[in-house]
Amino acid sequence: MSSLGTFVWQIADQLRGPFKPHQYGDVILPMTILRRLDGIMTAHREAIAEVLAGTENDDLREVRIRQQTGLGFYNTTSWTFPRLLGDPEGLQANLVDYISGFSKSIDVFDRFKFEDQIEAMAESNRLLLVVHRFADVDLSPDALPNAAMGDLFEELIRKFAEASNETAGEHFTPRDAIRLIVDLLFAGDDKALANEGVVRSIYDPTAGTGGMLSVAEEHLLEMNPDARLRLYGQEINPQSYAICKSDMIAKGQDATNIRLGNTLSDDLFAGQHFDYALSNPPYGVDWKASQAAVKAHIQDAGERSRFPGGLPPISDGQMLFLQHLATKMRPVHEGGGRAGIVLNGSPLFTGAAESGPSQIRRWLLENDLVDAIVALPTNMFYNTGIATYVWLLDNAKPAERIGTVQLIDGTRFWSKLRKNLGQKNREVSAKDRAEIVRLYDEHVEQKHSKIFRNDEFGYWTITVERPLRDEDGEVVRDRKGNAKPDPKLRDTENVPFTWGGNDQGEAARDAVIQAYFEAEVLPHVEDAWVDAAKTKVGYEIPFTRHFYEYVPPRPLEEIDAELNQLVGEIMELLREVER
């Protein structure tokens, strides 16, 4: 943890006793936001006061203050942290007056129920101590740039989550993972982003505390200081929303573009599309609460549905977010869009042919929306050590990528952290990130990069029947003389679209299935046949299989020698005990 993060975290020690560990964040996070906003206004207080004195209309005030200072908010009071400390007796009332004086775009303190926390601190004689400690830390933009402020929020949220046994990963994504996703997202648009006066929009439907949006903006401004990035986000958690919105306001972004709500059940950006979209949705979390709204949306929207590929199992909503992002990309006739999303392994392969997940993969691949999938190192995230993957979507691929998907094995590109952060003990360093992006940019077959045609992930599941036989071993037939199938002997086989070198995908279905059946089934069961009416189409992406490396077992002689050595050591220990 940084020295500043440690300093702010230690302020929570002032709360010990009257407040439980799970309550610390409800005080420290809004106080951190308030101190940041206070620091941002420091250089502009005279200009703000002049506008307020000469303008009564709130909307007009906001416009004029933005014109004169670049700020997207203001405060109607004259309070500052030094002035608050100058009146200890009136501190509670004055602090409430201060947070109530912010313009309507600052609704973040309500999300924390901060007036209740102020009252609780005052009753336990902690309010003056906490305000005094925050007055000692400079959180102004000159002392703490936006990127560092985002890192501070990340550290605090992780610490508060650990203290209350909550899941930090529900609130944010580690910065190193975000930087990789953003680098990959922008990699396909480098030349266009360098143009003078370029304007781009980026959207996160699971915005959390705004880390992905912030890093995307920082990255673009590093590439092109004249570029403009409009940030949009929706977040379901009120406190995460409050932090995200505060961060966007501090950056001068339009605060109305950060919205509170459940993206699956209520898209608060309905009808809008974006140049870029990114997300780190929850893994393995059911979407039962959104089920009715999702189904109603599909029925009402028809072809304009946000979930055109179908519905995944109710137990895991990841693939709903995957489709949602795909449909939020800017249409091709408007220049197209790109999206990046972090998922666990299940969207790659779960579900049999024509199941919900398989149909979603089919929709994505047959519409040529999947650009690349990158396997991340394990132990990258704070709350899970499982395998995770970045899916890159693109609805306007460059010519050399059309009809293909690039798989990149990035699992070996990581650096060890000096200290574990929850379950996170690895990070993707700048060097690691550059290597993964290089693999993507080069777009060639090599050890860590494989390129496949979309149809190479498709297959048919065929049903193989064998005849039902009577007690004498004779085939039982129906009235038309056809052999009746025996349900107990029924089997299925998966036939790849490309089996036998076929280049025609599903178009060659009957011929490929027949050739497969004759080569792989009939030699073993001569009386079998395929029930063509039961053939199903499936899609899966067996990522791990394509990068599997065979490691031969150790020679038996080596194993025997090691065992003999161990036996000798054990016998020696036993002899020492007997003495």
C-alpha positions in Angstrom: 0.0 0.0 0.0 1.3 3.5 -0.8 2.2 5.9 2.1 -0.8 8.0 1.3 -3.1 5.0 1.3 -1.6 3.9 4.6 -2.2 7.4 6.1 -5.8 7.5 5.1 -6.4 3.9 6.2 -4.9 4.7 9.6 -7.5 7.4 10.1 -10.0 4.5 10.5 -8.2 3.8 13.8 -10.0 6.9 15.2 -13.3 5.0 14.7 -12.3 1.9 16.6 -14.8 1.1 19.3 -18.0 3.1 18.4 -17.7 1.8 14.8 -17.4 -1.8 13.7 -14.8 -2.7 11.0 -17.5 -3.1 8.3 -18.6 0.5 9.0 -15.2 2.1 8.5 -15.7 2.5 4.7 -19.0 4.4 5.2 -17.0 7.1 6.9 -13.6 7.1 5.3 -14.7 6.8 1.7 -17.1 9.8 1.7 -14.6 11.8 3.7 -12.0 11.0 1.1 -14.3 12.2 -1.6 -15.1 15.4 0.3 -11.5 16.1 0.8 -10.8 15.6 -2.9 -13.6 17.9 -4.0 -12.5 20.5 -1.4 -9.0 20.3 -2.9 -10.2 20.7 -6.4 -12.2 23.8 -5.6 -9.3 25.5 -3.7 -7.9 27.3 -6.8 -11.4 28.3 -8.0 -13.2 29.6 -4.9 -13.1 33.2 -5.9 -14.4 32.5 -9.4 -17.2 30.2 -8.0 -18.2 32.9 -5.5 -18.4 35.5 -8.2 -20.7 33.4 -10.4 -22.9 32.4 -7.4 -23.3 36.1 -6.4 -24.3 37.1 -9.9 -26.5 34.2 -10.9 -29.5 32.7 -9.2 -30.6 29.9 -11.6 -28.8 26.6 -10.6 -28.5 25.3 -14.2 -27.1 28.6 -15.4 -24.7 28.7 -12.5 -23.4 25.3 -13.5 -22.9 26.3 -17.1 -21.0 29.5 -16.1 -18.8 27.8 -13.5 -17.9 25.2 -16.1 -17.0 27.9 -18.6 -14.9 29.8 -16.1 -13.2 27.0 -14.2 -13.8 23.8 -16.1 -15.5 22.2 -13.1 -18.7 20.2 -13.4 -19.8 21.1 -9.8 -19.8 23.8 -7.2 -20.6 24.5 -3.6 -22.7 27.4 -2.4 -21.1 27.6 1.1 -17.7 29.2 2.0 -16.7 26.2 4.1 -13.2 24.7 3.8 -11.5 22.2 6.0 -9.5 24.9 7.8 -12.6 26.9 8.4 -14.5 23.9 9.7 -11.8 23.2 12.2 -12.0 26.9 13.3 -15.4 26.2 14.8 -15.2 23.0 16.8 -18.5 23.6 18.7 -20.4 24.0 15.4 -18.5 21.3 13.5 -21.4 18.9 13.1 -23.9 21.5 11.8 -21.3 23.2 9.6 -20.1 19.9 8.0 -23.7 19.0 7.2 -24.2 22.5 5.7 -21.0 22.0 3.7 -22.1 18.7 2.0 -25.6 20.1 1.5 -24.2 23.0 -0.4 -22.9 21.0 -3.3 -24.7 21.3 -6.7 -27.2 18.7 -7.6 -24.7 16.7 -9.7 -23.1 15.7 -6.4 -25.5 13.2 -5.0 -22.8 10.9 -3.7 -23.1 11.8 0.0 -26.7 10.6 0.1 -25.6 7.2 -1.2 -23.4 6.8 1.9 -26.1 8.2 4.2 -23.3 10.5 5.3 -25.3 12.8 7.5 -26.0 9.7 9.7 -22.3 8.9 9.9 -21.6 12.6 10.8 -24.1 12.3 13.6 -22.6 9.0 14.8 -19.1 10.4 14.9 -20.3 13.5 16.8 -22.0 11.4 19.4 -18.9 9.3 19.9 -16.6 12.3 20.0 -14.8 11.2 16.9 -15.9 13.9 14.4 -13.3 16.5 15.3 -10.5 13.9 15.3 -11.4 12.6 11.8 -11.9 16.0 10.2 -8.6 17.2 11.7 -6.8 14.1 10.3 -8.3 14.6 6.8 -7.3 18.3 6.9 -3.7 17.2 7.2 -3.7 15.3 3.9 -3.6 17.2 0.6 -5.8 15.5 -2.0 -5.8 18.3 -4.5 -5.1 17.5 -8.2 -1.7 19.2 -7.9 -0.7 16.9 -5.1 -2.5 13.8 -6.4 -3.2 13.3 -10.1 -6.4 11.6 -11.2 -4.6 8.3 -11.8 -3.1 8.3 -8.3 -6.5 9.2 -6.8 -8.0 6.2 -8.5 -5.3 4.0 -7.1 -6.0 5.4 -3.6 -9.7 4.5 -3.9 -8.7 1.0 -5.0 -6.5 0.5 -2.0 -9.1 1.8 0.5 -11.9 -0.3 -1.0 -9.7 -3.4 -0.8 -8.7 -2.8 2.8 -12.3 -2.1 3.9 -13.5 -5.2 2.1 -10.9 -7.3 3.9 -11.8 -5.7 7.2 -15.5 -6.6 6.8 -15.0 -10.0 5.0 -16.7 -8.7 1.9 -15.7 -9.4 -1.7 -13.5 -6.6 -3.0 -13.7 -7.9 -6.5 -17.4 -6.9 -6.7 -16.2 -3.2 -6.6 -13.2 -2.9 -8.8 -10.7 -4.5 -11.2 -7.0 -4.3 -10.5 -5.3 -1.5 -12.4 -2.8 -3.8 -14.1 -5.6 -5.9 -15.6 -7.5 -2.8 -16.7 -4.4 -1.4 -18.4 -4.0 -4.6 -20.4 -7.7 -4.6 -21.5 -7.5 -0.9 -22.5 -4.2 -1.4 -24.4 -5.8 -4.3 -26.3 -9.0 -2.4 -26.9 -7.2 0.6 -28.4 -4.6 -1.5 -30.3 -7.0 -1.9 -33.2 -7.5 1.8 -33.5 -4.1 3.3 -32.9 -3.8 5.3 -36.1 -7.3 6.9 -35.9 -6.8 7.8 -32.3 -3.7 9.8 -33.1 -5.7 12.2 -35.4 -6.0 15.8 -34.2 -9.3 16.6 -32.4 -10.4 13.0 -32.3 -13.5 12.3 -30.2 -14.4 8.9 -28.8 -17.0 7.5 -26.4 -16.4 4.6 -24.0 -19.0 2.8 -21.9 -18.9 0.4 -18.9 -22.2 -1.3 -17.9 -20.6 -2.6 -14.7 -18.6 0.6 -13.9 -17.8 -0.2 -10.2 -15.7 2.7 -8.9 -14.8 3.8 -12.5 -11.4 2.3 -12.8 -11.8 1.1 -16.4 -13.2 4.4 -17.5 -10.4 6.3 -15.8 -7.6 4.2 -17.2 -9.1 4.4 -20.7 -9.1 8.2 -20.5 -5.5 8.3 -19.2 -4.3 6.0 -22.0 -6.0 7.9 -24.7 -4.6 11.3 -23.4 -1.1 9.8 -23.3 -1.5 8.8 -26.9 -3.0 12.0 -28.0 -3.3 15.0 -25.6 -5.7 16.7 -27.9 -8.2 13.8 -28.0 -11.5 13.8 -26.2 -13.0 10.8 -24.5 -16.6 10.9 -23.3 -17.1 8.5 -20.5 -20.4 6.6 -19.7 -21.1 4.1 -17.0 -23.8 2.3 -15.1 -23.4 0.7 -11.7 -25.7 -1.2 -9.4 -23.9 -0.7 -6.1 -24.8 2.8 -4.6 -21.4 3.3 -2.9 -19.4 2.3 -5.9 -21.6 4.5 -8.0 -20.9 7.4 -5.6 -17.1 6.9 -5.9 -17.3 6.6 -9.7 -19.4 9.7 -10.1 -17.1 11.7 -7.9 -14.1 10.6 -9.9 -15.8 11.6 -13.2 -16.8 14.9 -11.8 -13.3 15.6 -10.6 -12.1 14.8 -14.2 -14.5 17.4 -15.7 -16.6 14.7 -17.3 -20.4 15.0 -17.6 -21.7 13.6 -14.3 -25.1 12.7 -15.9 -23.3 10.0 -17.9 -22.7 8.0 -14.7 -26.0 6.3 -13.7 -27.2 4.1 -10.9 -29.1 1.0 -11.8 -29.2 -2.7 -12.8 -27.9 -2.9 -16.4 -29.5 -6.3 -17.1 -33.0 -5.3 -16.1 -32.8 -1.6 -17.0 -30.4 -0.3 -19.6 -30.2 3.4 -18.7 -28.4 4.1 -22.0 -31.1 2.4 -24.2 -30.7 3.3 -27.9 -27.1 4.6 -27.4 -24.0 3.1 -29.0 -20.4 3.7 -28.3 -16.9 3.6 -30.0 -15.6 1.4 -27.1 -17.2 -0.7 -24.4 -15.6 -2.6 -21.6 -16.7 -4.6 -18.6 -15.7 -6.9 -15.8 -19.1 -8.4 -14.8 -19.5 -10.7 -11.8 -18.7 -14.4 -12.4 -21.0 -17.2 -11.6 -23.7 -14.9 -10.1 -27.3 -15.7 -10.9 -29.6 -13.2 -12.7 -32.8 -14.4 -11.2 -33.7 -10.9 -10.0 -33.5 -9.6 -13.6 -35.1 -12.6 -15.2 -38.6 -11.2 -15.7 -37.3 -7.9 -17.0 -34.8 -9.6 -19.4 -37.5 -11.8 -20.9 -40.0 -8.9 -21.2 -37.3 -6.9 -23.0 -36.6 -9.7 -25.4 -40.3 -10.0 -26.2 -40.8 -6.2 -26.6 -37.6 -5.4 -28.5 -37.6 -8.3 -31.0 -34.7 -8.0 -33.4 -33.5 -5.0 -31.4 -33.0 -7.1 -28.3 -29.8 -6.7 -26.3 -29.6 -10.5 -26.0 -30.1 -11.7 -29.6 -28.1 -14.9 -29.1 -30.3 -16.3 -26.4 -30.2 -16.8 -22.7 -27.6 -18.5 -20.5 -28.5 -20.6 -17.4 -30.1 -18.6 -14.6 -27.1 -19.5 -12.4 -24.6 -17.3 -14.3 -25.3 -14.0 -16.1 -21.8 -13.4 -17.6 -23.0 -14.2 -21.2 -25.8 -11.6 -20.9 -23.2 -8.9 -20.3 -21.2 -10.3 -23.2 -24.2 -9.9 -25.6 -25.1 -6.5 -24.1 -21.6 -5.2 -24.9 -21.8 -6.6 -28.4 -25.0 -4.7 -29.1 -23.8 -1.5 -27.6 -20.9 -1.2 -30.1 -21.3 1.6 -32.6 -23.0 0.2 -35.8 -20.7 -0.6 -38.8 -22.3 2.1 -41.0 -21.3 4.7 -38.3 -17.7 3.4 -38.2 -18.1 0.4 -36.0 -17.0 -0.3 -32.4 -14.9 -2.5 -30.2 -15.5 -4.0 -26.8 -13.5 -5.8 -24.2 -14.9 -8.0 -21.4 -13.3 -10.2 -18.7 -15.0 -13.5 -18.2 -14.1 -16.8 -16.5 -13.7 -20.0 -18.5 -17.3 -21.2 -18.7 -18.5 -19.0 -21.6 -15.9 -20.7 -23.8 -17.3 -24.2 -23.6 -20.2 -24.8 -21.2 -23.5 -26.1 -22.6 -24.2 -28.8 -25.2 -25.2 -28.1 -28.8 -28.2 -25.7 -29.1 -28.1 -24.9 -25.3 -28.2 -21.3 -24.3 -24.4 -20.7 -24.0 -23.7 -22.6 -27.3 -26.3 -20.5 -29.1 -24.8 -17.3 -27.8 -21.4 -18.4 -29.0 -23.0 -19.3 -32.4 -24.5 -15.8 -32.7 -21.2 -14.1 -31.9 -19.1 -16.3 -34.2 -21.5 -16.5 -37.2 -21.8 -12.7 -37.1 -18.0 -12.5 -36.9 -17.9 -10.4 -33.8 -15.2 -12.1 -31.8 -11.8 -10.6 -32.7 -9.5 -12.2 -30.1 -9.6 -14.0 -26.7 -6.6 -13.6 -24.3 -6.0 -16.0 -21.4 -4.8 -14.1 -18.4 -2.5 -15.4 -15.7 -4.2 -16.9 -12.7 -4.2 -15.1 -9.3 -4.7 -11.8 -11.1 -7.7 -10.7 -9.1 -8.3 -9.9 -5.5 -11.2 -12.3 -4.8 -10.4 -15.3 -7.1 -7.5 -17.3 -8.4 -9.4 -18.9 -11.2 -8.6 -18.7 -14.9 -9.9 -15.6 -16.6 -10.1 -14.5 -20.2 -10.4 -11.1 -22.0 -12.8 -11.3 -25.0 -12.2 -8.6 -27.6 -15.2 -7.9 -29.8 -15.1 -5.9 -33.1 -18.0 -5.5 -35.6 -15.7 -3.8 -38.2 -12.6 -6.0 -38.4 -9.7 -5.1 -40.6 -9.5 -7.3 -43.7 -6.8 -9.6 -42.4 -8.9 -10.5 -39.3 -12.3 -11.0 -41.0 -13.7 -14.4 -40.4 -11.1 -15.4 -37.8 -10.5 -15.4 -34.1 -7.1 -15.0 -32.5 -6.4 -17.0 -29.3 -3.5 -15.6 -27.2 -2.1 -17.6 -24.3 -1.0 -14.8 -21.9 -0.9 -17.0 -18.8 2.9 -16.9 -18.6 3.3 -13.2 -18.9 3.2 -12.0 -15.3 5.4 -10.7 -12.5 5.2 -11.8 -8.8 4.0 -9.2 -6.3 6.2 -8.6 -3.3 3.1 -8.9 -1.0 -0.1 -10.8 -1.6 -3.2 -8.6 -2.0 -6.1 -10.9 -1.1 -5.8 -13.8 -3.6 -3.8 -11.6 -6.0 -0.1 -12.5 -5.9 0.7 -11.7 -9.6 0.5 -8.7 -11.8 0.9 -8.0 -15.5 3.8 -5.5 -15.6 4.3 -2.9 -18.3 6.8 -5.3 -20.0 4.3 -8.3 -19.8 1.5 -6.1 -21.1 3.7 -4.9 -24.0 4.5 -8.5 -25.0 0.8 -9.6 -25.0 -0.2 -6.5 -27.1 2.7 -7.3 -29.5 1.3 -10.8 -30.0 -2.1 -9.3 -30.8 -0.7 -6.6 -33.1 1.5 -9.1 -35.1 -1.5 -11.5 -35.6 0.6 -14.5 -36.6 0.7 -18.1 -35.6 3.3 -18.9 -32.9 3.7 -20.6 -29.6 1.5 -18.2 -27.7 -0.8 -17.1 -30.6 -3.2 -19.3 -32.7 -5.5 -18.1 -35.4 -8.7 -20.0 -36.3 -11.5 -19.5 -38.8 -14.8 -19.0 -37.1 -16.2 -22.2 -38.4 -13.4 -24.2 -36.8 -15.3 -23.8 -33.5 -18.5 -25.3 -34.9 -19.7 -28.9 -34.7 -22.7 -31.0 -35.2 -23.9 -33.3 -32.5 -25.3 -36.4 -34.3 -27.4 -39.1 -32.7 -26.3 -42.6 -33.5 -28.9 -45.3 -33.2 -28.7 -49.1 -33.0 -31.6 -51.5 -33.6 -33.7 -52.9 -30.8 -33.5 -56.7 -30.8 -35.9 -59.3 -29.4 -35.0 -62.3 -27.1 -33.8 -64.2 -30.2 -31.5 -61.4 -31.3 -33.7 -60.4 -34.2 -34.2 -56.8 -35.2 -37.5 -55.4 -34.1 -39.2 -53.4 -36.9 -42.1 -51.0 -37.2 -45.1 -51.4 -39.6 -43.1 -49.9 -42.4 -40.3 -52.4 -41.9 -37.8 -49.9 -40.5 -35.6 -51.0 -37.6 -36.7 -49.6 -34.2 -34.0 -47.9 -32.2 -32.9 -49.2 -28.9 -32.9 -46.2 -26.4 -30.3 -48.0 -24.2 -27.8 -48.2 -27.1 -28.3 -44.6 -28.3 -25.2 -42.5 -28.4 -24.1 -39.1 -29.6 -21.0 -37.9 -31.5 -19.6 -34.4 -32.0 -18.5 -33.9 -35.6 -16.4 -30.8 -36.3 -17.5 -28.6 -39.2 -14.0 -28.9 -40.5 -13.7 -32.7 -40.1 -11.7 -34.3 -42.9 -10.3 -31.0 -44.1 -13.8 -29.6 -45.0 -13.6 -25.9 -45.8 -17.3 -25.3 -46.3 -18.6 -25.3 -42.7 -22.2 -26.1 -42.2 -22.9 -25.9 -45.9 -21.3 -29.3 -46.3 -23.2 -30.8 -43.4 -24.7 -34.0 -44.9 -21.6 -35.1 -46.7 -19.2 -34.4 -43.8 -21.5 -36.2 -41.3 -21.8 -39.2 -43.6 -18.1 -39.4 -44.2 -17.4 -39.2 -40.4 -20.0 -41.8 -39.7 -18.5 -44.2 -42.2 -15.0 -43.7 -41.0 -15.4 -43.4 -37.2 -18.6 -45.2 -36.3 -19.5 -48.0 -38.8 -16.2 -49.9 -38.4 -17.1 -50.4 -34.7 -20.9 -50.9 -34.9 -22.0 -52.2 -38.3 -25.7 -52.0 -37.6 -25.8 -48.3 -36.5 -27.3 -45.4 -38.4 -27.7 -41.6 -37.9 -31.0 -40.1 -37.0 -30.7 -36.9 -39.1 -33.8 -35.3 -37.5 -31.9 -35.1 -34.2 -28.7 -33.4 -35.5 -27.9 -30.2 -33.6 -25.4 -27.4 -34.2 -23.0 -26.4 -31.5 -20.1 -24.0 -30.9 -17.3 -24.2 -28.3 -13.9 -22.7 -28.0 -11.6 -25.3 -26.4 -8.9 -22.7 -25.5 -6.7 -24.9 -23.3 -6.6 -27.8 -25.7 -5.1 -25.6 -28.4 -2.2 -24.6 -26.1 -1.7 -27.9 -24.4 2.0 -29.0 -24.2 2.7 -32.7 -23.5 5.1 -33.1 -20.6 6.5 -36.7 -20.6 6.6 -38.5 -17.2 10.0 -38.9 -15.5 11.9 -42.1 -16.3 11.1 -45.0 -13.9 14.8 -45.3 -13.0 14.8 -41.7 -11.7 11.7 -42.3 -9.7 13.1 -45.5 -8.2 16.3 -43.8 -7.3 14.4 -41.0 -5.5 12.3 -43.5 -3.6 15.3 -45.5 -2.5 16.9 -42.3 -1.3 13.8 -41.5 0.7 13.6 -45.0 2.2 17.3 -44.7 3.2 16.6 -41.4 5.0 13.6 -42.8 6.8 15.5 -45.9 7.9 18.3 -43.7 9.3 15.8 -41.6 11.3 14.3 -44.8 12.7 17.7 -46.1 13.8 18.3 -42.8 15.6 15.0 -43.1 17.4 15.9 -46.7 18.5 19.2 -45.4 20.1 
